[in-house]
Amino acid sequence: MVSTGAAAAAGQVAQQVLRRGRLPLDIRVDALLLAAASELDLSRSDTARTALGQAVRLAEPERLRRPFHQATVRVRRALREQQPADAGRWRAAAAGILRTAADPVAPIDAIVQPLTEREQEVLTHLAALLPTEQIAGAMFVSVNTVKTHVRAILRKLSVERRNDAVRRARELGLV
């Protein structure tokens, strides 16, 4: 739990960001989620629900999910509780409802961002169980570049290990 002062300061920062006007969509959604988190920390669930609702309405036309997947556990829990049973597929994905133990194969909607061509190429090499150095040699790039691609793949597929990324990619038909 965050201190009352820190939560209030986070809420103020979020409000300042929102007042700035023409900011990118993902920053505005992040600010609303930060405001919701600070309201939850201050035990103001009604105000938090309002901020969450605004974030969902703002993100839905563009089908933006990354901020929701990166939100704190408390915010995601509050979002899941707020979603009606008949929520659309996008809202369910944003709330994390699609990722349950009853549904071990994550749908394609679970991918926060699509993989780039180079990330797809690295993923193919990972599926062939090649070590990082051999992937770098095959792609004519540095080892650090391969590591950067691997980190992006892990983040985009919402996994923590290379073998989990390959497994998830096979489930999704990416390799």
OpenMM code with the backbone's topology and positions (N, CA, C; nanometers):
from openmm import Vec3, app, unit

residues = "MET VAL SER THR GLY ALA ALA ALA ALA ALA GLY GLN VAL ALA GLN GLN VAL LEU ARG ARG GLY ARG LEU PRO LEU ASP ILE ARG VAL ASP ALA LEU LEU LEU ALA ALA ALA SER GLU LEU ASP LEU SER ARG SER ASP THR ALA ARG THR ALA LEU GLY GLN ALA VAL ARG LEU ALA GLU PRO GLU ARG LEU ARG ARG PRO PHE HIS GLN ALA THR VAL ARG VAL ARG ARG ALA LEU ARG GLU GLN GLN PRO ALA ASP ALA GLY ARG TRP ARG ALA ALA ALA ALA GLY ILE LEU ARG THR ALA ALA ASP PRO VAL ALA PRO ILE ASP ALA ILE VAL GLN PRO LEU THR GLU ARG GLU GLN GLU VAL LEU THR HIS LEU ALA ALA LEU LEU PRO THR GLU GLN ILE ALA GLY ALA MET PHE VAL SER VAL ASN THR VAL LYS THR HIS VAL ARG ALA ILE LEU ARG LYS LEU SER VAL GLU ARG ARG ASN ASP ALA VAL ARG ARG ALA ARG GLU LEU GLY LEU VAL".split()
positions = [
    Vec3(0.0844, -0.1169, 0.0000),
    Vec3(0.0000, 0.0000, 0.0000),
    Vec3(0.0892, 0.1235, 0.0000),
    Vec3(0.0472, 0.2243, -0.0732),
    Vec3(0.1218, 0.3474, -0.0872),
    Vec3(0.0761, 0.4449, 0.0215),
    Vec3(0.1664, 0.5309, 0.0674),
    Vec3(0.1281, 0.6286, 0.1698),
    Vec3(0.0250, 0.7255, 0.1134),
    Vec3(-0.0505, 0.7854, 0.2018),
    Vec3(-0.1554, 0.8786, 0.1606),
    Vec3(-0.0964, 0.9948, 0.0823),
    Vec3(0.0164, 1.0469, 0.1276),
    Vec3(0.0807, 1.1586, 0.0578),
    Vec3(0.1258, 1.1209, -0.0820),
    Vec3(0.1854, 1.0021, -0.0958),
    Vec3(0.2311, 0.9566, -0.2271),
    Vec3(0.1130, 0.9327, -0.3204),
    Vec3(0.0056, 0.8755, -0.2682),
    Vec3(-0.1128, 0.8509, -0.3506),
    Vec3(-0.1738, 0.9826, -0.3965),
    Vec3(-0.1809, 1.0787, -0.3070),
    Vec3(-0.2357, 1.2102, -0.3432),
    Vec3(-0.1476, 1.2782, -0.4479),
    Vec3(-0.0160, 1.2676, -0.4312),
    Vec3(0.0764, 1.3273, -0.5280),
    Vec3(0.0612, 1.2610, -0.6644),
    Vec3(0.0464, 1.1287, -0.6673),
    Vec3(0.0282, 1.0574, -0.7944),
    Vec3(-0.1010, 1.1022, -0.8615),
    Vec3(-0.2061, 1.1185, -0.7829),
    Vec3(-0.3325, 1.1660, -0.8383),
    Vec3(-0.3199, 1.3055, -0.8961),
    Vec3(-0.2438, 1.3930, -0.8289),
    Vec3(-0.2235, 1.5287, -0.8795),
    Vec3(-0.1453, 1.5284, -1.0101),
    Vec3(-0.0427, 1.4441, -1.0180),
    Vec3(0.0354, 1.4335, -1.1408),
    Vec3(-0.0539, 1.3857, -1.2551),
    Vec3(-0.1376, 1.2860, -1.2278),
    Vec3(-0.2287, 1.2351, -1.3305),
    Vec3(-0.3229, 1.3451, -1.3785),
    Vec3(-0.3758, 1.4234, -1.2870),
    Vec3(-0.4667, 1.5319, -1.3250),
    Vec3(-0.3939, 1.6382, -1.4071),
    Vec3(-0.2687, 1.6671, -1.3734),
    Vec3(-0.1915, 1.7646, -1.4514),
    Vec3(-0.1690, 1.7146, -1.5932),
    Vec3(-0.1394, 1.5858, -1.6068),
    Vec3(-0.1195, 1.5277, -1.7398),
    Vec3(-0.2484, 1.5382, -1.8207),
    Vec3(-0.3610, 1.5075, -1.7590),
    Vec3(-0.4886, 1.5116, -1.8299),
    Vec3(-0.5264, 1.6542, -1.8712),
    Vec3(-0.4863, 1.7532, -1.7944),
    Vec3(-0.5178, 1.8923, -1.8281),
    Vec3(-0.4328, 1.9459, -1.9425),
    Vec3(-0.3258, 1.8764, -1.9770),
    Vec3(-0.2343, 1.9263, -2.0800),
    Vec3(-0.2974, 1.9286, -2.2175),
    Vec3(-0.4078, 1.8585, -2.2359),
    Vec3(-0.4782, 1.8660, -2.3642),
    Vec3(-0.4356, 1.7591, -2.4623),
    Vec3(-0.3782, 1.7996, -2.5719),
    Vec3(-0.3545, 1.7111, -2.6851),
    Vec3(-0.2312, 1.6237, -2.6654),
    Vec3(-0.2445, 1.5233, -2.5824),
    Vec3(-0.1375, 1.4265, -2.5597),
    Vec3(-0.1745, 1.2967, -2.6304),
    Vec3(-0.0765, 1.2113, -2.6578),
    Vec3(-0.1082, 1.0827, -2.7199),
    Vec3(-0.2065, 1.0019, -2.6352),
    Vec3(-0.2844, 0.9210, -2.7036),
    Vec3(-0.3888, 0.8423, -2.6389),
    Vec3(-0.3351, 0.7560, -2.5255),
    Vec3(-0.2242, 0.6863, -2.5480),
    Vec3(-0.1738, 0.5957, -2.4451),
    Vec3(-0.1315, 0.6713, -2.3192),
    Vec3(-0.0827, 0.7938, -2.3332),
    Vec3(-0.0435, 0.8723, -2.2160),
    Vec3(-0.1668, 0.9151, -2.1382),
    Vec3(-0.2739, 0.9537, -2.2091),
    Vec3(-0.3964, 0.9929, -2.1400),
    Vec3(-0.4574, 0.8738, -2.0659),
    Vec3(-0.4548, 0.7547, -2.1292),
    Vec3(-0.5082, 0.6356, -2.0630),
    Vec3(-0.4220, 0.6001, -1.9421),
    Vec3(-0.2889, 0.6074, -1.9582),
    Vec3(-0.1985, 0.5828, -1.8446),
    Vec3(-0.2286, 0.6782, -1.7295),
    Vec3(-0.2532, 0.8047, -1.7616),
    Vec3(-0.2822, 0.9037, -1.6567),
    Vec3(-0.4121, 0.8697, -1.5842),
    Vec3(-0.5133, 0.8266, -1.6591),
    Vec3(-0.6396, 0.7888, -1.5951),
    Vec3(-0.6209, 0.6661, -1.5063),
    Vec3(-0.5403, 0.5707, -1.5504),
    Vec3(-0.5143, 0.4518, -1.4690),
    Vec3(-0.4333, 0.4885, -1.3444),
    Vec3(-0.3405, 0.5830, -1.3577),
    Vec3(-0.2659, 0.6311, -1.2415),
    Vec3(-0.3597, 0.7009, -1.1434),
    Vec3(-0.4499, 0.7808, -1.1977),
    Vec3(-0.5483, 0.8475, -1.1113),
    Vec3(-0.6343, 0.7435, -1.0395),
    Vec3(-0.6767, 0.6395, -1.1114),
    Vec3(-0.7574, 0.5341, -1.0490),
    Vec3(-0.6788, 0.4633, -0.9397),
    Vec3(-0.5510, 0.4355, -0.9664),
    Vec3(-0.4681, 0.3686, -0.8654),
    Vec3(-0.4541, 0.4545, -0.7413),
    Vec3(-0.4330, 0.5844, -0.7605),
    Vec3(-0.4182, 0.6710, -0.6428),
    Vec3(-0.5495, 0.6815, -0.5669),
    Vec3(-0.6620, 0.6832, -0.6366),
    Vec3(-0.7924, 0.6877, -0.5691),
    Vec3(-0.8173, 0.5580, -0.4916),
    Vec3(-0.7768, 0.4451, -0.5481),
    Vec3(-0.7905, 0.3181, -0.4759),
    Vec3(-0.7050, 0.3194, -0.3497),
    Vec3(-0.5833, 0.3738, -0.3600),
    Vec3(-0.4951, 0.3815, -0.2433),
    Vec3(-0.5511, 0.4731, -0.1357),
    Vec3(-0.6309, 0.5710, -0.1782),
    Vec3(-0.6927, 0.6634, -0.0830),
    Vec3(-0.8310, 0.6156, -0.0390),
    Vec3(-0.8673, 0.4917, -0.0777),
    Vec3(-0.9962, 0.4298, -0.0434),
    Vec3(-1.1150, 0.5076, -0.0989),
    Vec3(-1.0980, 0.5632, -0.2157),
    Vec3(-1.2070, 0.6334, -0.2841),
    Vec3(-1.2486, 0.5508, -0.4056),
    Vec3(-1.3206, 0.4434, -0.3808),
    Vec3(-1.3530, 0.3498, -0.4887),
    Vec3(-1.4470, 0.4102, -0.5927),
    Vec3(-1.5380, 0.4993, -0.5539),
    Vec3(-1.6284, 0.5603, -0.6515),
    Vec3(-1.5514, 0.6445, -0.7527),
    Vec3(-1.4588, 0.7255, -0.7045),
    Vec3(-1.3788, 0.8083, -0.7936),
    Vec3(-1.2871, 0.7216, -0.8795),
    Vec3(-1.2351, 0.6136, -0.8218),
    Vec3(-1.1510, 0.5212, -0.8981),
    Vec3(-1.2307, 0.4575, -1.0107),
    Vec3(-1.3546, 0.4168, -0.9823),
    Vec3(-1.4393, 0.3563, -1.0867),
    Vec3(-1.4666, 0.4560, -1.1994),
    Vec3(-1.4854, 0.5811, -1.1643),
    Vec3(-1.5078, 0.6837, -1.2666),
    Vec3(-1.3856, 0.6956, -1.3570),
    Vec3(-1.2663, 0.7008, -1.2987),
    Vec3(-1.1428, 0.7116, -1.3769),
    Vec3(-1.1232, 0.5880, -1.4638),
    Vec3(-1.1533, 0.4696, -1.4091),
    Vec3(-1.1410, 0.3464, -1.4885),
    Vec3(-1.2382, 0.3475, -1.6057),
    Vec3(-1.3600, 0.3907, -1.5814),
    Vec3(-1.4577, 0.3981, -1.6891),
    Vec3(-1.4131, 0.4926, -1.7989),
    Vec3(-1.3567, 0.6076, -1.7603),
    Vec3(-1.3057, 0.7022, -1.8594),
    Vec3(-1.1911, 0.6411, -1.9393),
    Vec3(-1.1020, 0.5693, -1.8714),
    Vec3(-0.9887, 0.5064, -1.9399),
    Vec3(-1.0372, 0.4042, -2.0421),
    Vec3(-1.1352, 0.3226, -2.0038),
    Vec3(-1.1875, 0.2204, -2.0952),
    Vec3(-1.2552, 0.2861, -2.2144),
    Vec3(-1.3386, 0.3870, -2.1896),
    Vec3(-1.4086, 0.4546, -2.3004),
    Vec3(-1.3098, 0.5225, -2.3940),
    Vec3(-1.2030, 0.5782, -2.3404),
    Vec3(-1.1027, 0.6457, -2.4219),
    Vec3(-1.0230, 0.5458, -2.5060),
    Vec3(-0.9889, 0.4310, -2.4478),
    Vec3(-0.9040, 0.3339, -2.5161),
    Vec3(-0.9798, 0.2440, -2.6123),
    Vec3(-1.1080, 0.2236, -2.5903),
    Vec3(-1.1838, 0.1256, -2.6681),
    Vec3(-1.1876, 0.1518, -2.8185),
    Vec3(-1.2105, 0.2748, -2.8664),
    Vec3(-1.2160, 0.2937, -3.0124),
    Vec3(-1.0875, 0.2524, -3.0836),
    Vec3(-0.9739, 0.2703, -3.0173),
    Vec3(-0.8447, 0.2325, -3.0763),
    Vec3(-0.8017, 0.0920, -3.0350),
    Vec3(-0.8819, 0.0258, -2.9521),
    Vec3(-0.8542, -0.1094, -2.9040),
    Vec3(-0.7183, -0.1161, -2.8325),
    Vec3(-0.6869, -0.0121, -2.7580),
    Vec3(-0.5610, -0.0010, -2.6848),
    Vec3(-0.5691, -0.0839, -2.5572),
    Vec3(-0.4774, -0.1811, -2.5416),
    Vec3(-0.4800, -0.2697, -2.4257),
    Vec3(-0.3542, -0.2615, -2.3402),
    Vec3(-0.2441, -0.2162, -2.3959),
    Vec3(-0.1173, -0.2169, -2.3229),
    Vec3(-0.1262, -0.1510, -2.1855),
    Vec3(-0.1845, -0.0319, -2.1738),
    Vec3(-0.1879, 0.0294, -2.0397),
    Vec3(-0.2621, -0.0562, -1.9372),
    Vec3(-0.3640, -0.1281, -1.9796),
    Vec3(-0.4409, -0.2102, -1.8871),
    Vec3(-0.3609, -0.3329, -1.8443),
    Vec3(-0.2843, -0.3890, -1.9377),
    Vec3(-0.2022, -0.5050, -1.9035),
    Vec3(-0.0860, -0.4664, -1.8130),
    Vec3(-0.0418, -0.3417, -1.8213),
    Vec3(0.0706, -0.2976, -1.7393),
    Vec3(0.0261, -0.2289, -1.6104),
    Vec3(-0.1037, -0.2176, -1.5905),
    Vec3(-0.1555, -0.1530, -1.4697),
    Vec3(-0.1271, -0.2405, -1.3476),
    Vec3(-0.1399, -0.1804, -1.2309),
    Vec3(-0.1169, -0.2548, -1.1072),
    Vec3(-0.2236, -0.3614, -1.0879),
    Vec3(-0.1939, -0.4571, -1.0031),
    Vec3(-0.2876, -0.5661, -0.9761),
    Vec3(-0.4193, -0.5114, -0.9208),
    Vec3(-0.4106, -0.4153, -0.8317),
    Vec3(-0.5334, -0.3567, -0.7746),
    Vec3(-0.6200, -0.2920, -0.8804),
    Vec3(-0.5579, -0.2213, -0.9742),
    Vec3(-0.6336, -0.1554, -1.0806),
    Vec3(-0.6980, -0.2597, -1.1714),
    Vec3(-0.6220, -0.3633, -1.2088),
    Vec3(-0.6789, -0.4682, -1.2947),
    Vec3(-0.7935, -0.5396, -1.2243),
    Vec3(-0.7787, -0.5648, -1.0942),
    Vec3(-0.8862, -0.6300, -1.0180),
    Vec3(-1.0106, -0.5410, -1.0166),
    Vec3(-0.9919, -0.4126, -0.9921),
    Vec3(-1.1053, -0.3195, -0.9908),
    Vec3(-1.1710, -0.3124, -1.1285),
    Vec3(-1.0898, -0.3173, -1.2326),
    Vec3(-1.1441, -0.3143, -1.3683),
    Vec3(-1.2260, -0.4391, -1.3972),
    Vec3(-1.1743, -0.5554, -1.3556),
    Vec3(-1.2492, -0.6811, -1.3762),
    Vec3(-1.3822, -0.6770, -1.3016),
    Vec3(-1.3802, -0.6267, -1.1802),
    Vec3(-1.5031, -0.6197, -1.1001),
    Vec3(-1.6028, -0.5224, -1.1605),
    Vec3(-1.5530, -0.4217, -1.2285),
    Vec3(-1.6389, -0.3186, -1.2858),
    Vec3(-1.7038, -0.3636, -1.4162),
    Vec3(-1.6423, -0.4581, -1.4878),
    Vec3(-1.6936, -0.4984, -1.6180),
    Vec3(-1.8211, -0.5802, -1.6043),
    Vec3(-1.9252, -0.5478, -1.6808),
    Vec3(-2.0479, -0.6283, -1.6772),
    Vec3(-2.0239, -0.7643, -1.7408),
    Vec3(-2.1114, -0.8590, -1.7095),
    Vec3(-2.0970, -0.9948, -1.7622),
    Vec3(-2.1043, -0.9975, -1.9141),
    Vec3(-2.1772, -0.9045, -1.9744),
    Vec3(-2.1919, -0.9035, -2.1198),
    Vec3(-2.0925, -0.8089, -2.1874),
    Vec3(-1.9795, -0.7824, -2.1212),
    Vec3(-1.8794, -0.6916, -2.1778),
    Vec3(-1.8312, -0.7458, -2.3106),
    Vec3(-1.8031, -0.6555, -2.4025),
    Vec3(-1.7521, -0.6954, -2.5335),
    Vec3(-1.6166, -0.7624, -2.5216),
    Vec3(-1.5739, -0.8255, -2.6310),
    Vec3(-1.4482, -0.8999, -2.6312),
    Vec3(-1.3295, -0.8092, -2.5999),
    Vec3(-1.3279, -0.6875, -2.6538),
    Vec3(-1.2157, -0.5982, -2.6272),
    Vec3(-1.2110, -0.5610, -2.4798),
    Vec3(-1.3251, -0.5247, -2.4214),
    Vec3(-1.3271, -0.4870, -2.2802),
    Vec3(-1.2838, -0.6045, -2.1925),
    Vec3(-1.3283, -0.7235, -2.2293),
    Vec3(-1.2888, -0.8412, -2.1529),
    Vec3(-1.1375, -0.8618, -2.1620),
    Vec3(-1.0813, -0.8419, -2.2817),
    Vec3(-0.9363, -0.8574, -2.2983),
    Vec3(-0.8624, -0.7512, -2.2187),
    Vec3(-0.9133, -0.6289, -2.2209),
    Vec3(-0.8486, -0.5208, -2.1467),
    Vec3(-0.8529, -0.5476, -1.9972),
    Vec3(-0.9615, -0.6057, -1.9512),
    Vec3(-0.9749, -0.6333, -1.8079),
    Vec3(-0.8998, -0.7584, -1.7668),
    Vec3(-0.8487, -0.8332, -1.8621),
    Vec3(-0.7757, -0.9547, -1.8302),
    Vec3(-0.8668, -1.0736, -1.8091),
    Vec3(-0.9948, -1.0595, -1.8432),
    Vec3(-1.0892, -1.1683, -1.8222),
    Vec3(-1.0574, -1.2869, -1.9126),
    Vec3(-1.0014, -1.2613, -2.0296),
    Vec3(-0.9741, -1.3704, -2.1230),
    Vec3(-0.8592, -1.4591, -2.0784),
    Vec3(-0.7813, -1.4146, -1.9820),
    Vec3(-0.6669, -1.4921, -1.9369),
    Vec3(-0.6969, -1.5562, -1.8040),
    Vec3(-0.7667, -1.6668, -1.8087),
    Vec3(-0.7996, -1.7390, -1.6873),
    Vec3(-0.7457, -1.8800, -1.6989),
    Vec3(-0.7416, -1.9508, -1.5880),
    Vec3(-0.6933, -2.0888, -1.5894),
    Vec3(-0.7850, -2.1764, -1.6727),
    Vec3(-0.9122, -2.1402, -1.6838),
    Vec3(-1.0058, -2.2194, -1.7630),
    Vec3(-0.9788, -2.2035, -1.9117),
    Vec3(-0.9039, -2.1030, -1.9508),
    Vec3(-0.8729, -2.0769, -2.0906),
    Vec3(-0.7215, -2.0716, -2.1075),
    Vec3(-0.6512, -2.1884, -2.1021),
    Vec3(-0.5066, -2.1874, -2.1034),
    Vec3(-0.4469, -2.1367, -2.2333),
    Vec3(-0.5183, -2.1482, -2.3433),
    Vec3(-0.4674, -2.0989, -2.4700),
    Vec3(-0.5147, -1.9558, -2.4854),
    Vec3(-0.4217, -1.8638, -2.4763),
    Vec3(-0.4591, -1.7229, -2.4852),
    Vec3(-0.5036, -1.6914, -2.6267),
    Vec3(-0.6127, -1.6192, -2.6447),
    Vec3(-0.6566, -1.5832, -2.7780),
    Vec3(-0.5615, -1.4825, -2.8397),
    Vec3(-0.5750, -1.4610, -2.9696),
    Vec3(-0.4874, -1.3675, -3.0379),
    Vec3(-0.5026, -1.2288, -2.9779),
    Vec3(-0.6204, -1.1968, -2.9236),
    Vec3(-0.6403, -1.0677, -2.8595),
    Vec3(-0.5451, -1.0475, -2.7417),
    Vec3(-0.4857, -1.1556, -2.6890),
    Vec3(-0.3967, -1.1427, -2.5739),
    Vec3(-0.2649, -1.0773, -2.6120),
    Vec3(-0.2321, -1.0709, -2.7402),
    Vec3(-0.1099, -1.0051, -2.7824),
    Vec3(-0.1340, -0.8553, -2.7733),
    Vec3(-0.0525, -0.7895, -2.6941),
    Vec3(-0.0709, -0.6474, -2.6712),
    Vec3(-0.0340, -0.5689, -2.7958),
    Vec3(0.0761, -0.6048, -2.8601),
    Vec3(0.1199, -0.5422, -2.9838),
    Vec3(0.1631, -0.6525, -3.0791),
    Vec3(0.1453, -0.6334, -3.2102),
    Vec3(0.1920, -0.7351, -3.3045),
    Vec3(0.3449, -0.7381, -3.3100),
    Vec3(0.3990, -0.8533, -3.3444),
    Vec3(0.5437, -0.8668, -3.3566),
    Vec3(0.5911, -0.8036, -3.4867),
    Vec3(0.7093, -0.7422, -3.4838),
    Vec3(0.7683, -0.6883, -3.6060),
    Vec3(0.8253, -0.8039, -3.6876),
    Vec3(0.8655, -0.7740, -3.8106),
    Vec3(0.9240, -0.8789, -3.8959),
    Vec3(1.0499, -0.9373, -3.8319),
    Vec3(1.1352, -0.8523, -3.7781),
    Vec3(1.2590, -0.9001, -3.7162),
    Vec3(1.2300, -0.9814, -3.5898),
    Vec3(1.1318, -0.9384, -3.5114),
    Vec3(1.0941, -1.0160, -3.3930),
    Vec3(1.0380, -1.1516, -3.4346),
    Vec3(0.9614, -1.1537, -3.5425),
    Vec3(0.9080, -1.2795, -3.5937),
    Vec3(1.0225, -1.3714, -3.6374),
    Vec3(1.1246, -1.3131, -3.7006),
    Vec3(1.2409, -1.3908, -3.7437),
    Vec3(1.3155, -1.4474, -3.6222),
    Vec3(1.3342, -1.3654, -3.5182),
    Vec3(1.3998, -1.4122, -3.3961),
    Vec3(1.3172, -1.5234, -3.3328),
    Vec3(1.1862, -1.5070, -3.3307),
    Vec3(1.0978, -1.6082, -3.2734),
    Vec3(1.1111, -1.7407, -3.3470),
    Vec3(1.1254, -1.7358, -3.4777),
    Vec3(1.1451, -1.8580, -3.5568),
    Vec3(1.2751, -1.9273, -3.5159),
    Vec3(1.3800, -1.8485, -3.4952),
    Vec3(1.5078, -1.9059, -3.4508),
    Vec3(1.4977, -1.9611, -3.3085),
    Vec3(1.4201, -1.8916, -3.2228),
    Vec3(1.3995, -1.9435, -3.0876),
    Vec3(1.3281, -2.0778, -3.0920),
    Vec3(1.2325, -2.0905, -3.1823),
    Vec3(1.1595, -2.2167, -3.1955),
    Vec3(1.2518, -2.3292, -3.2404),
    Vec3(1.3580, -2.2938, -3.3137),
    Vec3(1.4569, -2.3934, -3.3571),
    Vec3(1.5602, -2.4200, -3.2484),
    Vec3(1.5402, -2.3595, -3.1292),
    Vec3(1.6269, -2.3781, -3.0127),
    Vec3(1.7705, -2.3303, -3.0345),
    Vec3(1.7861, -2.2261, -3.1166),
    Vec3(1.9193, -2.1713, -3.1383),
    Vec3(1.9568, -2.0786, -3.0230),
    Vec3(2.0832, -2.0814, -2.9805),
    Vec3(2.1275, -1.9866, -2.8777),
    Vec3(2.1390, -1.8458, -2.9363),
    Vec3(2.1466, -1.7488, -2.8504),
    Vec3(2.1487, -1.6081, -2.8911),
    Vec3(2.2607, -1.5784, -2.9902),
    Vec3(2.3796, -1.6328, -2.9669),
    Vec3(2.4934, -1.6061, -3.0541),
    Vec3(2.4688, -1.6580, -3.1956),
    Vec3(2.4086, -1.7751, -3.2087),
    Vec3(2.3813, -1.8297, -3.3416),
    Vec3(2.2707, -1.7511, -3.4122),
    Vec3(2.1725, -1.7051, -3.3363),
    Vec3(2.0672, -1.6221, -3.3952),
    Vec3(2.1288, -1.4935, -3.4495),
    Vec3(2.2178, -1.4325, -3.3709),
    Vec3(2.2841, -1.3093, -3.4146),
    Vec3(2.3634, -1.3332, -3.5429),
    Vec3(2.4347, -1.4447, -3.5489),
    Vec3(2.5115, -1.4764, -3.6692),
    Vec3(2.4225, -1.5004, -3.7895),
    Vec3(2.3130, -1.5703, -3.7716),
    Vec3(2.2222, -1.5996, -3.8822),
    Vec3(2.1526, -1.4734, -3.9343),
    Vec3(2.1285, -1.3778, -3.8447),
    Vec3(2.0574, -1.2559, -3.8841),
    Vec3(2.1522, -1.1402, -3.9169),
    Vec3(2.2832, -1.1596, -3.8988),
    Vec3(2.3839, -1.0567, -3.9236),
    Vec3(2.3584, -0.9319, -3.8386),
    Vec3(2.3299, -0.9558, -3.7101),
    Vec3(2.3113, -0.8468, -3.6143),
    Vec3(2.3927, -0.8793, -3.4895),
    Vec3(2.4010, -0.7850, -3.3979),
    Vec3(2.4773, -0.8086, -3.2753),
    Vec3(2.3966, -0.8925, -3.1765),
    Vec3(2.4658, -0.9496, -3.0817),
    Vec3(2.4027, -1.0283, -2.9762),
    Vec3(2.3072, -0.9391, -2.8958),
    Vec3(2.3489, -0.8142, -2.8709),
    Vec3(2.2623, -0.7221, -2.7964),
    Vec3(2.1329, -0.6934, -2.8717),
    Vec3(2.1389, -0.6846, -3.0034),
    Vec3(2.0175, -0.6623, -3.0829),
    Vec3(1.9230, -0.7806, -3.0679),
    Vec3(1.9769, -0.9006, -3.0707),
    Vec3(1.8941, -1.0201, -3.0534),
    Vec3(1.8307, -1.0191, -2.9139),
    Vec3(1.9106, -0.9846, -2.8137),
    Vec3(1.8565, -0.9795, -2.6771),
    Vec3(1.7440, -0.8772, -2.6666),
    Vec3(1.7578, -0.7647, -2.7344),
    Vec3(1.6530, -0.6628, -2.7344),
    Vec3(1.5261, -0.7173, -2.7992),
    Vec3(1.5413, -0.7871, -2.9116),
    Vec3(1.4250, -0.8476, -2.9784),
    Vec3(1.3593, -0.9525, -2.8886),
    Vec3(1.4400, -1.0322, -2.8217),
    Vec3(1.3856, -1.1364, -2.7330),
    Vec3(1.3055, -1.0720, -2.6198),
    Vec3(1.3587, -0.9646, -2.5606),
    Vec3(1.2845, -0.8954, -2.4545),
    Vec3(1.1510, -0.8424, -2.5057),
    Vec3(1.1510, -0.7877, -2.6268),
    Vec3(1.0266, -0.7355, -2.6848),
    Vec3(0.9272, -0.8484, -2.7100),
    Vec3(0.9764, -0.9620, -2.7568),
    Vec3(0.8892, -1.0783, -2.7819),
    Vec3(0.8275, -1.1256, -2.6504),
    Vec3(0.9100, -1.1368, -2.5474),
    Vec3(0.8596, -1.1814, -2.4171),
    Vec3(0.7517, -1.0869, -2.3654),
    Vec3(0.7756, -0.9571, -2.3796),
    Vec3(0.6779, -0.8580, -2.3326),
    Vec3(0.5488, -0.8667, -2.4134),
    Vec3(0.5618, -0.8746, -2.5456),
    Vec3(0.4430, -0.8755, -2.6316),
    Vec3(0.3608, -1.0032, -2.6166),
    Vec3(0.4258, -1.1143, -2.5863),
    Vec3(0.3533, -1.2401, -2.5694),
    Vec3(0.3165, -1.2646, -2.4227),
    Vec3(0.3519, -1.1695, -2.3370),
    Vec3(0.3187, -1.1770, -2.1938),
    Vec3(0.3718, -1.3041, -2.1285),
    Vec3(0.4981, -1.3327, -2.1527),
    Vec3(0.5641, -1.4479, -2.0911),
    Vec3(0.6970, -1.4008, -2.0319),
    Vec3(0.7616, -1.4895, -1.9552),
    Vec3(0.8863, -1.4519, -1.8899),
    Vec3(1.0077, -1.5284, -1.9409),
    Vec3(0.9856, -1.6409, -2.0098),
    Vec3(1.0984, -1.7220, -2.0561),
    Vec3(1.0858, -1.7510, -2.2048),
    Vec3(1.2005, -1.7786, -2.2666),
    Vec3(1.2034, -1.8042, -2.4107),
    Vec3(1.1185, -1.9244, -2.4495),
    Vec3(1.1270, -2.0332, -2.3714),
    Vec3(1.0494, -2.1523, -2.4077),
    Vec3(0.8992, -2.1257, -2.3943),
    Vec3(0.8595, -2.0403, -2.2994),
    Vec3(0.7187, -2.0028, -2.2876),
    Vec3(0.6746, -1.9199, -2.4080),
    Vec3(0.7663, -1.8363, -2.4589),
    Vec3(0.7346, -1.7570, -2.5777),
    Vec3(0.7114, -1.8471, -2.6979),
    Vec3(0.7951, -1.9486, -2.7141),
    Vec3(0.7780, -2.0422, -2.8252),
    Vec3(0.6466, -2.1185, -2.8098),
    Vec3(0.6174, -2.1621, -2.6894),
    Vec3(0.4922, -2.2338, -2.6639),
    Vec3(0.3718, -2.1455, -2.6961),
    Vec3(0.3741, -2.0219, -2.6472),
    Vec3(0.2638, -1.9289, -2.6739),
    Vec3(0.2525, -1.8997, -2.8229),
    Vec3(0.3661, -1.8830, -2.8900),
    Vec3(0.3648, -1.8553, -3.0350),
    Vec3(0.3045, -1.9735, -3.1112),
    Vec3(0.3351, -2.0937, -3.0692),
    Vec3(0.2739, -2.2118, -3.1355),
    Vec3(0.1241, -2.2160, -3.1124),
    Vec3(0.0811, -2.1839, -2.9898),
    Vec3(-0.0622, -2.1812, -2.9606),
    Vec3(-0.1341, -2.0795, -3.0461),
    Vec3(-0.0679, -1.9685, -3.0729),
    Vec3(-0.1293, -1.8602, -3.1495),
    Vec3(-0.1066, -1.8750, -3.2998),
    Vec3(-0.0318, -1.9770, -3.3405),
    Vec3(-0.0063, -1.9997, -3.4824),
    Vec3(0.0944, -1.9040, -3.5420),
    Vec3(0.1837, -1.8496, -3.4590),
    Vec3(0.2839, -1.7552, -3.5093),
    Vec3(0.4079, -1.8250, -3.5636),
    Vec3(0.4327, -1.9487, -3.5205),
    Vec3(0.5458, -2.0271, -3.5739),
    Vec3(0.4964, -2.1657, -3.6106),
] * unit.nanometer
topology = app.Topology()
chain = topology.addChain("A")
for resn in residues:
    res = topology.addResidue(resn, chain)
    for name in ("N", "CA", "C"):
        topology.addAtom(name, app.Element.getBySymbol(name[0]), res)
